[in-house]
Amino acid sequence: MRSIRIRILAILAVLVIAGVGAWQLLPSDEVNKNPIAVGTTDEVTSIDPAGAYDAGSWAMYSNVYQSLLTFKSGAIVPELDAAESCGFIGQKLQTYQCKLRDDLTFSNGRKITGADVKYSIERMIRIKTDVGPWVLFPSLKNVVAEGRTITFNLSKRDATFPQKLATGAGSIVDRESYPAGKLRSGNSVDGSGPYILKSYRPGALAEFVPNPLYKGALTKTGVPVTVHYFKESDALLAAWKSGQVDVTHRQLPPATLAELNPGDPDLRVTEADSAEIRNLVFNVRAGTPFADKKVRQAIASIIDRGPLVTDIYKGTVEPLYSLIPQGYIGHSTPFFDAYPAPDTARAKKLMQEAGVQTPLHFTFGYRGGDETYAKETGELRRQLEATGLFKVSVKAVDWKKFQKEYAAGKYDAYTVGWLPDYPDPDTFSQPLVGHDSSLHNGYSSKKIDELIAATLQYSDRSRTSADYKELQALVGEDVPLVPLWQKKDYVLSTTDVSGSQYLSDGTGLWRLWELRRL
């Protein structure tokens, strides 16, 4: 960001000397009025907020729906959005109460009430889709709406409850147009976010226009934006090179990202540390190849992250040895401590102790349609089969089908990326290794659940560090998953678009309203 400011100031100075008015660089009535075109390979699996818990869907929710609370870019504490006040009642952290703003309407013109908020949360939990966000609220006992006052009663302490409400899981829907017991069909949205979904073609594009009825945390909404969805990173790259899109985010090919020059005068590059991670997840249900933790430990003893980082991702990721990534309270390195280097002899010993016949055959699922994921899977397969201990059957599957099938236990192992929902280490614990986790891999640990509950009792989040380190050590012992890497976040934009540095902060929010034409 600093280099961009310096470059702009230098250009202004040159223009002044040359007799050219600096006002020509600023927004005016002569700027391009076309919608800003954004490209991504993230896929929207459902435009109903009860139906999806993935980056592509939540990026849309943050623009067309509204929650009681939201996050400013880079903030760790949520601020008011649809609510005019929110807070815990008493010191037990088991009753959270919000008062809804009195000037809110859905994009269809209907006034929003406290009953809509209650309905939205209860509906999401009731529908309980296999890939839905209901897993974020294991402690929610009930919701009470009295006029504009909404009270959330929890079965146990949860200091992170406000942060969870600020995510896509807290999206408010119109109770008169979203069915109570099933997901809404069709390609339209009735929300109250800063944008209206003007049109939507799944897998192709979404047209967003500013919502004139919006009231909330933002003082003003943005400009029209069209999001183009691409199946592969190479297709996104081609669209960027041809000028079809003005902004790209998630994911250009690693080789392209590795060659980016932040000093290039022909584009704007935002490169930031991110908590996006990727894990190799094991189906640990009884009767599966990975039901015995010694077999999982054997895999952890074999995995070499080096070739993934250097050969596949070209240095755009860093090796990860923990459940909680760098930059978060409680980060540690249990997988490096327990498995410091690839050790085939140790893996063979563990397989012998497990009493399994080798090579052990298993299925390995991953999201298909992208060359990078195919190369990553191929490298992991090569490493495992080179030991003679495993025989891997690879299955590349369309994203929507892949989510449903791994949730149903169709694969013995699978790779899944993860973005934090909110800036707290809890977003990596309960959703990934807690009871009824979003990974749906059959893993459950009473001790880990107790540690998760212990971390939620502290409003001062710095006090959770010891519990999170103990939790991660247990994950390193049980190995329900193997952390692979942590990724940087890259946003590219053309020089006539401003605000791209605020589009993403590595969480599920996508701030399209920050984009402007220069």
N, C-alpha and C positions, 0 to 999 in steps of 0.2 A: 504494500500500500504506500509506503514511504517513497519508493522509486517512482511510482505513478505521479505522486504529488510534485516531486522535484522535476519530473519531465514536463508536466503541464506548465509549471512556473517558468521553466526555461523557454518553452514555446511562446508563452505570453510575452516574455521579454523580447524575444526576437521579432514578434509581430508588431510590438509597440515601436521598436526601432525602425522597422520597415514601413511604418505608417499605416499599419492595418489595425483596425479597431478590435480590441480583445473581445468585445461583445459578440463577435461573430462565432466564438467558441461556445457561447452560452445558449440555453434553450430559447427559441423564438418561435414566432408563428410560421417560420419557413422550414422548420424541421420536418423530417420524414414522419408522416402521419400513419404509416403502416404499422400494424401490430408488431411488437417485438417477437421474434421467433426464437424459441428455446428448444434445444434438442437434448434428448436423454434416451438411455437404453433401459431405464427403470420401467417396469410394467405395472399398470393399474389393474389389480385383480378384481376390485369391486368399488363402485362409487357410493355404495351404502356403507357408512362408517361402522356398522355392526358386522361387516363381512370381510374385513381385511386387516392384516397386521404386517404390512410390508412397506418399504420405502416409497415405492411409486404411488401407492394408494394414499399414504399419509401426506405425501407432498401435495396431492390434490386437496385433501381434506383441509389442510391449513389455509387454503385460499378460498374455498367455497362454503365451509362450515365455520362455526364459531364455538368456542368453549368458554366456560366461565372465566378461565384464566389463560394466559399465553406467556410466551417468553420473548423478550427482546433479543436481538442477535448478541450472542456472547454472554448473556445473563445466566446466573445460576439460581435465581429466585424468580418465580413467576409473578407477573403483574396482572391487574384486573383487565378483563376484556368484556365479556357479556355480563359480568357481575359488577356492582358498584361497591361491594364490600365482601370480604371473605376472611375467615379465620377459625382457628380451633376454639371450642368452648371448653374452658377449664384447662387443667394441666395434664389430663390423662391421654391426650392425643387420640381420642376415640370418638369424638363428635366434631365434625367439621361443618360449618354453616356459611352459606353465601346468600347475599341479597341480590336479586336480578335487577339489572337496569330497567327503567320503566319506559324506555324509548326504542325498544328493539322490535323489528319486524322481520319475518322471513322474506325472501326475495319474491314470494308469491303475494305479498301484501298482508299476510295474517300476522297479528300481534303475537309475540313470544311471551309465554307465561312460565311460571315456576313448574306447572304441570308438564310442560314440554321437556324441561330439563330432567325431571324425575322419570318421565316416560323414556327418554333417550337412553339413560344409563341402564334402567331396568330392562329395556328391550334388548340392548346389546348383550347383557348377561343372560337373559332368557333364551335368546336365539342360539347363543353359544356355538357359533360356527367352528368347524374344525381348524380354521386358520384365522379366527377372529381375535380381538383384543381383550376379551373377557378375562384372560389370565392375569391381567394387571390388577384386578380387584378381588383377590382371594379373601380379604378381610372385610369387605363391604357387607354389612348385615341388612340394611334397608335404607331407603331414601324417603324422606317426608317432605312434601311441598305444601306450604301454607301461604297462599297469595304469592308474593315475590320472594319469599324466604324458603330456601331449600336446605334441608339438614341431612347430612350423611352420617349414619351411625355405623361404627366399625366394631368388629368383634374383638379386635386387639389394636394396640398402639401402632400407628403408622405415620411417622413424621414426613414421609414422602408423598402422602396422599394428595396434597395440593399440586405437586408436580405431575402426578398421573392425570389429574383432572385437566391439566393444561395441554395434554397430548391429543392426538386424533381420537383416542378412546373416549374423550369427553365431549365429542362433537354433538351439538344440539340439533335435533331434527324435528320436523313438524309432525306432531302426533296424529294429525288428521290425514296425512298423505304417505306416512311410512307404516306399513302393516305391523301389527304387534308381534306376530309369531313367525315371520319369515322376512327375508331380505326383499327390498323393493326392486322390482324389475324395471327395465327401460334404461335410457341414457340421459335422463334429466335429474336435476338436483333442486331441492327446496332447502336452502340454507340461509345463513345470515352473515357469511364471511365477507371480506372486502371485494370479492369477485363473484360474478354470476357465471355459471357454465352455460355459455351461449349455444355451443354445439359440441358433440362428442362422438367420435368414431373410435371404438375400442381398438387399441393397438396401432392407431394411426395418428390422430391428433385431437386436441382439446382446445376450444376457443374460449378465452376468458375475457370478460368485459367488466369494468368497474361497477360495483354495486352502489347505486345512488342512495339506497336505504340503509347502508351500513352505519352502525354506531358502535364504538368500542375503543380498543387501545390505540388504534391509529388515528392520527389527526386528519389524514387524507389517504384516499386509496390511490392505486397506481394507474397505469395506462393499459390499453388492450394488449393482451399477450396470447400468442398461439404456441402451444406446446406440441412438438412433433415427437412421436415415439418410434424408436428404431429397435429392431430385433437384435442387431449385432453392432459391436463397437466400430467395425469397419464401415458400416453403412452410415453411422453417425459422423465418422471422420469425413466421408465423401460429401455429406451434406454441409459440413463446416467448410470444407475446401471450396465447394461450389457456391457458397453464399446463401444456401437455403435457410440456414439458421444464423442468428446473431449471437447466441449464447449457447454454450454446451456445459452440461454438468452430468457426470456419471453416465457412461464411462467411455472415454476415448481409449484407443489401444495403448497399452503400457509403453510401447516403443515411441509413440507420439508424445506422451506425457513426459517421458524421460528426456526428450530433446527440446522441450520448451525453454525459451529464453525470456525471463521476465522483463528484460530490457528491450525486447523486440518492439519497435515503434508502431508496428502494424496490428497489434492486438493487445488486449489487456489480460494478464494472467494473475489469478489469485491462487496461490499455493499455501495451504494451511495445514497444520497438524490436525488430525482427525482421530476419532475413536471408532471409526469403522473397522470391524474385525471380521475374520473368517475362521470357522472351526470345522474340523472333521468330526462329525457326530456319529455315535454308535447306537444302534437299536439294541437295547439291553434286555428286551423282553425274554422271558423264559423260553428256552428252545431255540434261540437264535445263536449264531456263531459267536456273538459277543456278550452272551449272558454271563460268562466268567470274566471277572475283571483282570485276571492274569493274561488273558488273550488281548485285552485292551491295552494293558501295560506293555505287552510285547510290541504292539503297533507303535506306542509312544516311544519305545526304545529304538525303533528303526527310523522314524521320520527325520529327514534332514531338510530343514527349512531353507538352507543356503541356496540350492538350485531354484527353489520357488521364488526367492527374493531377487536373485541376480539374473537367472535365465528366463523365467516366465514373466515376471513383473518389472524387470529392467530397473530395479532399485527404487520403484515408486511405492513399495511397501517395506515394512520392517518386520523382522521375525518377532513372533509373539509367544511368550512362554507362560501366560497366565490367563485366567478367566477375565479379569479386570485389566483393561489396557493402560498404557502409560498416560499420565495426566489426570488420573482419578485416584481419590483417596483409597488406600488399601492395596494399591498395585504391588505385586510381588512377582517372583519368578519361580514358582514351584515346579514347572515342567523343565526348566533348565537345571534346577537343583537336583531333581530326581532323575532326569534323563539328559545329562549334559552334552552327550555326543552320540551319534548313531552307534549302536552296539548289538550286532547280530548275534553274538554269543549269548548275551544276556537274554535276547528275545527267544532264542532256541530253548534256553533253560526255563523260561516262563511258560512256553508252550508245552514243554514236557511236564512241568508241574500241573498244568491245566488238564493234562491227559487227553489232548486232542490229536487227531491224526493229521499229519501235514503232507502235502500242502493243504491248508484249510481254504475251502472255496467260500466266497461270499460275494454278494451283489453290492455295487458301489453306484449310487445315484447322484446326479448333479444336474444343475440347470443347463439345458442344451441351448444351442443357437448362437453361442459365442465362442470364438476360437481360443480366447484366453483361458476360459474355464476348461475347455477340452485339453489344452496343453497342461494345465495344472493337474487335472485328473490323470493324464497320461504319465506325468512325472511321479505322482504318488503311487500309481500302479507299478511303474518301473522299479521304484525303490522297494516296494513290498515283495514283488515277485522275485527280485534279484536275490533275496535271502533264501528262496526255496521253501519258505514257510507258508506262503499264501498264494492263492490263485484268484484273481480278481475279475469279475464279470461287470463291465462298465455299462451303465444305462444313462444316456443323455435324454432328458425329458423336458417338454415345454413347461414353463414356469408355473402356470396355474395347476396343471396336472401334477407336477412335481411336488408342490406344496401339499396337495391333498393326499398324494401317495405316501410321502414320508410320514405324514401325520397318521396314516393308517397302518404304518409298519411294513410297507412294501419293500423297503431296502434294508440291508444289514448295516450299511454305513452310507453317509451322504455328507456333502459339504454345503454349508449355509453361511452366508454373510450376515452381519448384524450391525445395525446402526443404533446408537443410544436414543431412547425416546425422550430422555430428560437428563440434565447434567448431574447425575448422581450414580455412584457405583451400584445402587440397587437395580438399575436398569440392566445390569449384566448378571445379577444373581437370581432373583425370583423368576424372571422370564426364561432363563436358560437352564438352571439346575434346580429350581424349586419344584414343589409338588404341582402337578398339572402344568408343566412348563410349556412354552410355545414351541419347543423342539419336538414334543410328542414322541420321545424316544423310549419311554417306559421307565426312565430313571427316577428314583425317589430315595431320599436319605433323611431319616428323622433328625439326625444331628445337623445336617445342612439346613433343614427347615427351622430348627431351633436357632441356629446362628443368624439366619435371615431375619427371624422375628426379633432377635436381640438387636440387630442393627437398626431396626425401624423405630426403636423406642427413643432415639436420640435426636432432638432438634438440632443440637450441635453436631454436625455430621463428622467433624474431625474425631469424635470419640468412637467412631465405628471402625477405625483402621485395624485394630487388633483382631476384631471379629472377622473382618473381611480376609485378613491374611490367614487366619485359621481355616476359614471356609475354603479358600483357594488351595490350601495344602491338602484338604480332604478331596477336592476335585482332582488334584494331581495324583492322589492315591487311588481313587475310584475310577478315574478316567472315563466318565460318561462322554467326554469329547476331548479332542486334542486341539489346542489353539495353534493356528498356523501363522497368521500375519495381522499386522495393523497397518492401515492405509492412510496416506495423505489425501487431502481433499483438493480437487482442482476444478476451478471454474474459468472458462475462457469466454471472452466477449470481444466483439469488434470495437474499434475505438470510438464509434459514435453512440455507444450505449454506456450509460453510467449505472452505478449501483450493483454491479455484478458481484462485488466483493462482499455484499451483504446477503446475497441470495441464500447461502447455506452456511451454517456454523457447525456442520457435522452431526446435527440431530435430524429428527424427522420433519422439521419445519422447512418449508420452501417459500421464501419471501419474494414472490413475483412482484409485489407492490413496490419493491425497492428499485426496480428497473425503470430507466428513463432514456429517451433519446436526447442526444446532445445537439 
